[in-house]
Amino acid sequence: MKRLYTNEPELHIYAVFQHPERYCGIALSFDKSIHIDVSQFSNLRDLNVTLTYDNSFIDNNLLVIKLLHYQSCDVFAVMCENMVQSVLSLRSEKRVVRTIINQLEKWQTLFEKLKGEGLTPSEQQGLYGELHFLQKFFAKQDTVFILNSWVGTDREVRDFQYNDWALEVKTTAGNNHQKVSISSERQLDETLLENLFLPVVHLANINLNVVDISIENE
């Protein structure tokens, strides 16, 4: 079952649901003359990425990205919204497809980390803070600009970097909200930078299922 995710006439993006497995996901319909390779996403534990024939349009294929495990639903929801926001201003179908694949490649690193034992509590804490800040960032800046500056998924030293500025999100929990950990001195290296920001996200409750959040001024 699929339903349109956006009302943009140039975009055929759908929210999908597979019964009886109860898998949810997002799908993109595009002209079958546009060739893409999804084999690189075949080993993700929590995501199923497939390319199939679209029964709704005779000359289209359907790229389907489904979530298989609901413990990752919060991360998946942010990923889907990021993908949609990144293509809203595009009018070329080829650019839309390429951008969706590029975004999926960025998120691939994160979902690879979720394999096996999953993220450690410290990694979960850091990820939650980074995603929360990303959500706040979306409300104030151009979406494409934000996604281009988000380099944390590529295992870079800092979470965000673009031209002459960089930003590293630090997440604290419990009573130590005034103390942050620096994993590398390079995170504080201002060489070639005009501005380096260090916002702090504080989790008032270490239980990441239900948390109260405050953000310190950088």
C-alpha positions as YAML, in Angstrom:
chain: A
units: angstrom
residues:
- id: 1
  name: MET
  ca: [0.00, 0.00, 0.00]
- id: 2
  name: LYS
  ca: [1.33, 3.45, -0.88]
- id: 3
  name: ARG
  ca: [0.09, 7.01, -0.41]
- id: 4
  name: LEU
  ca: [1.53, 10.28, -1.71]
- id: 5
  name: TYR
  ca: [3.97, 11.78, 0.80]
- id: 6
  name: THR
  ca: [4.03, 15.25, -0.73]
- id: 7
  name: ASN
  ca: [1.67, 17.29, -2.90]
- id: 8
  name: GLU
  ca: [4.47, 18.55, -5.14]
- id: 9
  name: PRO
  ca: [3.28, 17.62, -8.68]
- id: 10
  name: GLU
  ca: [6.81, 16.95, -10.00]
- id: 11
  name: LEU
  ca: [7.61, 14.49, -7.21]
- id: 12
  name: HIS
  ca: [6.20, 10.99, -6.98]
- id: 13
  name: ILE
  ca: [7.24, 10.26, -3.38]
- id: 14
  name: TYR
  ca: [5.09, 7.92, -1.31]
- id: 15
  name: ALA
  ca: [4.72, 6.66, 2.22]
- id: 16
  name: VAL
  ca: [4.44, 2.86, 1.98]
- id: 17
  name: PHE
  ca: [3.18, 0.13, 4.29]
- id: 18
  name: GLN
  ca: [3.59, -3.62, 3.81]
- id: 19
  name: HIS
  ca: [0.97, -5.93, 5.35]
- id: 20
  name: PRO
  ca: [1.01, -8.31, 7.23]
- id: 21
  name: GLU
  ca: [4.70, -7.75, 8.09]
- id: 22
  name: ARG
  ca: [3.83, -4.17, 9.15]
- id: 23
  name: TYR
  ca: [6.89, -2.70, 7.45]
- id: 24
  name: CYS
  ca: [6.71, 1.04, 6.80]
- id: 25
  name: GLY
  ca: [8.84, 3.07, 4.46]
- id: 26
  name: ILE
  ca: [9.23, 5.63, 1.72]
- id: 27
  name: ALA
  ca: [9.22, 5.16, -2.05]
- id: 28
  name: LEU
  ca: [10.21, 7.16, -5.11]
- id: 29
  name: SER
  ca: [8.70, 6.54, -8.55]
- id: 30
  name: PHE
  ca: [10.82, 7.63, -11.53]
- id: 31
  name: ASP
  ca: [11.33, 6.98, -15.22]
- id: 32
  name: LYS
  ca: [12.89, 3.55, -15.81]
- id: 33
  name: SER
  ca: [15.40, 5.07, -18.24]
- id: 34
  name: ILE
  ca: [17.23, 6.46, -15.17]
- id: 35
  name: HIS
  ca: [19.58, 3.71, -14.01]
- id: 36
  name: ILE
  ca: [20.61, 3.29, -10.37]
- id: 37
  name: ASP
  ca: [22.39, 0.54, -8.44]
- id: 38
  name: VAL
  ca: [21.03, -0.34, -4.99]
- id: 39
  name: SER
  ca: [23.27, -3.36, -4.37]
- id: 40
  name: GLN
  ca: [25.48, -1.31, -2.02]
- id: 41
  name: PHE
  ca: [22.55, -1.15, 0.44]
- id: 42
  name: SER
  ca: [21.93, -4.91, 0.54]
- id: 43
  name: ASN
  ca: [23.67, -5.57, 3.88]
- id: 44
  name: LEU
  ca: [21.79, -3.14, 6.11]
- id: 45
  name: ARG
  ca: [20.10, -4.87, 9.03]
- id: 46
  name: ASP
  ca: [17.33, -2.35, 9.64]
- id: 47
  name: LEU
  ca: [16.63, -1.20, 6.08]
- id: 48
  name: ASN
  ca: [15.45, -3.02, 2.99]
- id: 49
  name: VAL
  ca: [16.23, -1.12, -0.22]
- id: 50
  name: THR
  ca: [14.73, -2.49, -3.44]
- id: 51
  name: LEU
  ca: [14.13, -1.39, -7.01]
- id: 52
  name: THR
  ca: [10.93, -2.75, -8.56]
- id: 53
  name: TYR
  ca: [8.49, -2.08, -11.38]
- id: 54
  name: ASP
  ca: [5.89, 0.59, -10.55]
- id: 55
  name: ASN
  ca: [2.42, -0.73, -11.34]
- id: 56
  name: SER
  ca: [0.97, 2.80, -11.21]
- id: 57
  name: PHE
  ca: [3.08, 4.15, -14.10]
- id: 58
  name: ILE
  ca: [3.84, 1.97, -17.10]
- id: 59
  name: ASP
  ca: [7.28, 3.50, -17.77]
- id: 60
  name: ASN
  ca: [8.43, 3.89, -14.17]
- id: 61
  name: ASN
  ca: [10.45, 2.01, -11.61]
- id: 62
  name: LEU
  ca: [9.90, 2.28, -7.87]
- id: 63
  name: LEU
  ca: [12.72, 2.74, -5.36]
- id: 64
  name: VAL
  ca: [11.43, 1.43, -2.02]
- id: 65
  name: ILE
  ca: [13.19, 2.01, 1.32]
- id: 66
  name: LYS
  ca: [11.54, 0.03, 4.13]
- id: 67
  name: LEU
  ca: [12.25, -0.04, 7.86]
- id: 68
  name: LEU
  ca: [12.43, -3.61, 9.17]
- id: 69
  name: HIS
  ca: [12.91, -2.99, 12.90]
- id: 70
  name: TYR
  ca: [10.85, -0.45, 14.81]
- id: 71
  name: GLN
  ca: [13.56, 0.29, 17.39]
- id: 72
  name: SER
  ca: [15.12, 2.49, 14.71]
- id: 73
  name: CYS
  ca: [11.89, 4.31, 13.80]
- id: 74
  name: ASP
  ca: [12.97, 7.70, 15.21]
- id: 75
  name: VAL
  ca: [16.16, 7.71, 13.13]
- id: 76
  name: PHE
  ca: [14.26, 6.44, 10.09]
- id: 77
  name: ALA
  ca: [11.66, 9.21, 10.39]
- id: 78
  name: VAL
  ca: [14.37, 11.89, 10.43]
- id: 79
  name: MET
  ca: [16.06, 10.26, 7.43]
- id: 80
  name: CYS
  ca: [12.82, 10.22, 5.41]
- id: 81
  name: GLU
  ca: [12.07, 13.85, 6.20]
- id: 82
  name: ASN
  ca: [15.64, 14.83, 5.26]
- id: 83
  name: MET
  ca: [15.30, 13.06, 1.93]
- id: 84
  name: VAL
  ca: [12.02, 14.76, 1.07]
- id: 85
  name: GLN
  ca: [13.23, 18.21, 2.13]
- id: 86
  name: SER
  ca: [16.40, 17.83, 0.07]
- id: 87
  name: VAL
  ca: [14.49, 17.37, -3.22]
- id: 88
  name: LEU
  ca: [11.51, 19.73, -2.84]
- id: 89
  name: SER
  ca: [13.19, 22.49, -4.84]
- id: 90
  name: LEU
  ca: [14.44, 20.20, -7.62]
- id: 91
  name: ARG
  ca: [12.68, 19.97, -10.98]
- id: 92
  name: SER
  ca: [14.90, 17.47, -12.78]
- id: 93
  name: GLU
  ca: [13.87, 13.86, -12.20]
- id: 94
  name: LYS
  ca: [17.48, 12.72, -12.60]
- id: 95
  name: ARG
  ca: [18.61, 15.17, -9.92]
- id: 96
  name: VAL
  ca: [15.84, 14.02, -7.60]
- id: 97
  name: VAL
  ca: [16.89, 10.36, -7.96]
- id: 98
  name: ARG
  ca: [20.57, 11.19, -7.56]
- id: 99
  name: THR
  ca: [19.92, 13.31, -4.47]
- id: 100
  name: ILE
  ca: [17.84, 10.57, -2.82]
- id: 101
  name: ILE
  ca: [20.63, 8.05, -3.45]
- id: 102
  name: ASN
  ca: [23.24, 10.49, -2.12]
- id: 103
  name: GLN
  ca: [21.23, 11.02, 1.06]
- id: 104
  name: LEU
  ca: [20.77, 7.28, 1.50]
- id: 105
  name: GLU
  ca: [24.53, 6.83, 1.18]
- id: 106
  name: LYS
  ca: [25.04, 9.41, 3.94]
- id: 107
  name: TRP
  ca: [22.63, 7.61, 6.24]
- id: 108
  name: GLN
  ca: [24.06, 4.19, 5.34]
- id: 109
  name: THR
  ca: [26.96, 4.66, 7.77]
- id: 110
  name: LEU
  ca: [24.54, 5.25, 10.61]
- id: 111
  name: PHE
  ca: [22.42, 2.19, 9.87]
- id: 112
  name: GLU
  ca: [25.54, 0.05, 9.49]
- id: 113
  name: LYS
  ca: [26.38, 0.98, 13.07]
- id: 114
  name: LEU
  ca: [23.02, -0.41, 14.14]
- id: 115
  name: LYS
  ca: [24.02, -3.93, 13.07]
- id: 116
  name: GLY
  ca: [25.07, -6.55, 15.59]
- id: 117
  name: GLU
  ca: [25.03, -5.21, 19.13]
- id: 118
  name: GLY
  ca: [23.90, -1.77, 17.99]
- id: 119
  name: LEU
  ca: [25.03, 1.55, 19.39]
- id: 120
  name: THR
  ca: [26.54, 1.85, 22.84]
- id: 121
  name: PRO
  ca: [24.68, 4.07, 25.36]
- id: 122
  name: SER
  ca: [27.27, 6.79, 24.77]
- id: 123
  name: GLU
  ca: [26.82, 6.56, 20.98]
- id: 124
  name: GLN
  ca: [23.03, 6.63, 21.37]
- id: 125
  name: GLN
  ca: [23.34, 9.74, 23.53]
- id: 126
  name: GLY
  ca: [25.54, 11.49, 20.96]
- id: 127
  name: LEU
  ca: [23.29, 10.49, 18.08]
- id: 128
  name: TYR
  ca: [20.17, 11.75, 19.83]
- id: 129
  name: GLY
  ca: [21.80, 15.12, 20.49]
- id: 130
  name: GLU
  ca: [23.01, 15.43, 16.91]
- id: 131
  name: LEU
  ca: [19.58, 14.58, 15.43]
- id: 132
  name: HIS
  ca: [17.83, 16.95, 17.82]
- id: 133
  name: PHE
  ca: [20.16, 19.79, 16.86]
- id: 134
  name: LEU
  ca: [19.67, 18.92, 13.18]
- id: 135
  name: GLN
  ca: [15.91, 19.29, 13.63]
- id: 136
  name: LYS
  ca: [16.37, 22.74, 15.20]
- id: 137
  name: PHE
  ca: [18.81, 23.68, 12.43]
- id: 138
  name: PHE
  ca: [16.19, 22.84, 9.76]
- id: 139
  name: ALA
  ca: [13.84, 25.47, 11.19]
- id: 140
  name: LYS
  ca: [16.37, 28.27, 10.66]
- id: 141
  name: GLN
  ca: [18.38, 27.45, 7.52]
- id: 142
  name: ASP
  ca: [17.96, 26.19, 3.96]
- id: 143
  name: THR
  ca: [17.55, 22.40, 3.97]
- id: 144
  name: VAL
  ca: [19.97, 21.67, 1.13]
- id: 145
  name: PHE
  ca: [22.61, 23.89, 2.74]
- id: 146
  name: ILE
  ca: [22.20, 22.03, 6.06]
- id: 147
  name: LEU
  ca: [22.48, 18.59, 4.46]
- id: 148
  name: ASN
  ca: [25.58, 19.64, 2.53]
- id: 149
  name: SER
  ca: [27.20, 20.86, 5.74]
- id: 150
  name: TRP
  ca: [26.32, 17.75, 7.77]
- id: 151
  name: VAL
  ca: [29.50, 15.67, 7.60]
- id: 152
  name: GLY
  ca: [29.16, 13.68, 10.83]
- id: 153
  name: THR
  ca: [27.68, 10.72, 8.94]
- id: 154
  name: ASP
  ca: [30.87, 10.59, 6.85]
- id: 155
  name: ARG
  ca: [32.98, 10.03, 10.00]
- id: 156
  name: GLU
  ca: [34.53, 13.48, 9.80]
- id: 157
  name: VAL
  ca: [36.13, 15.16, 12.83]
- id: 158
  name: ARG
  ca: [33.14, 17.47, 13.42]
- id: 159
  name: ASP
  ca: [29.39, 17.08, 12.90]
- id: 160
  name: PHE
  ca: [28.87, 20.09, 10.59]
- id: 161
  name: GLN
  ca: [31.36, 21.94, 8.42]
- id: 162
  name: TYR
  ca: [31.03, 24.28, 5.45]
- id: 163
  name: ASN
  ca: [33.59, 26.65, 3.94]
- id: 164
  name: ASP
  ca: [35.03, 28.71, 6.85]
- id: 165
  name: TRP
  ca: [32.87, 27.48, 9.75]
- id: 166
  name: ALA
  ca: [32.40, 24.24, 11.68]
- id: 167
  name: LEU
  ca: [30.12, 22.99, 14.44]
- id: 168
  name: GLU
  ca: [30.45, 20.07, 16.85]
- id: 169
  name: VAL
  ca: [27.39, 19.03, 18.89]
- id: 170
  name: LYS
  ca: [28.11, 17.79, 22.40]
- id: 171
  name: THR
  ca: [25.52, 15.85, 24.38]
- id: 172
  name: THR
  ca: [25.50, 15.54, 28.15]
- id: 173
  name: ALA
  ca: [23.26, 13.62, 30.55]
- id: 174
  name: GLY
  ca: [22.43, 13.46, 34.24]
- id: 175
  name: ASN
  ca: [24.05, 15.92, 36.62]
- id: 176
  name: ASN
  ca: [27.15, 16.58, 34.51]
- id: 177
  name: HIS
  ca: [25.48, 19.02, 32.13]
- id: 178
  name: GLN
  ca: [28.35, 21.53, 32.43]
- id: 179
  name: LYS
  ca: [31.02, 19.00, 31.47]
- id: 180
  name: VAL
  ca: [31.61, 17.81, 27.89]
- id: 181
  name: SER
  ca: [34.07, 15.29, 26.47]
- id: 182
  name: ILE
  ca: [36.36, 16.11, 23.55]
- id: 183
  name: SER
  ca: [37.21, 12.95, 21.62]
- id: 184
  name: SER
  ca: [39.98, 14.58, 19.59]
- id: 185
  name: GLU
  ca: [41.99, 17.79, 19.80]
- id: 186
  name: ARG
  ca: [41.25, 18.26, 16.11]
- id: 187
  name: GLN
  ca: [37.64, 19.02, 17.02]
- id: 188
  name: LEU
  ca: [38.87, 22.28, 18.60]
- id: 189
  name: ASP
  ca: [41.38, 23.12, 15.86]
- id: 190
  name: GLU
  ca: [40.38, 26.50, 14.40]
- id: 191
  name: THR
  ca: [42.97, 26.45, 11.61]
- id: 192
  name: LEU
  ca: [41.39, 27.65, 8.36]
- id: 193
  name: LEU
  ca: [38.14, 28.44, 10.19]
- id: 194
  name: GLU
  ca: [36.56, 31.82, 10.85]
- id: 195
  name: ASN
  ca: [34.03, 30.36, 13.33]
- id: 196
  name: LEU
  ca: [33.92, 27.18, 15.41]
- id: 197
  name: PHE
  ca: [30.73, 26.47, 17.39]
- id: 198
  name: LEU
  ca: [30.23, 24.01, 20.25]
- id: 199
  name: PRO
  ca: [26.51, 23.79, 21.17]
- id: 200
  name: VAL
  ca: [25.59, 21.49, 24.06]
- id: 201
  name: VAL
  ca: [22.44, 19.37, 24.17]
- id: 202
  name: HIS
  ca: [21.56, 18.22, 27.70]
- id: 203
  name: LEU
  ca: [19.46, 15.10, 28.29]
- id: 204
  name: ALA
  ca: [17.72, 15.53, 31.63]
- id: 205
  name: ASN
  ca: [16.89, 11.80, 31.70]
- id: 206
  name: ILE
  ca: [19.41, 9.22, 30.50]
- id: 207
  name: ASN
  ca: [16.55, 6.97, 29.36]
- id: 208
  name: LEU
  ca: [16.59, 7.85, 25.66]
- id: 209
  name: ASN
  ca: [13.04, 6.62, 25.11]
- id: 210
  name: VAL
  ca: [11.64, 9.62, 27.02]
- id: 211
  name: VAL
  ca: [13.91, 12.59, 27.57]
- id: 212
  name: ASP
  ca: [13.73, 16.25, 28.51]
- id: 213
  name: ILE
  ca: [16.10, 18.39, 26.47]
- id: 214
  name: SER
  ca: [17.69, 21.77, 26.91]
- id: 215
  name: ILE
  ca: [20.26, 23.41, 24.64]
- id: 216
  name: GLU
  ca: [22.99, 25.58, 26.09]
- id: 217
  name: ASN
  ca: [23.88, 28.73, 24.19]
- id: 218
  name: GLU
  ca: [27.12, 28.26, 22.30]
...
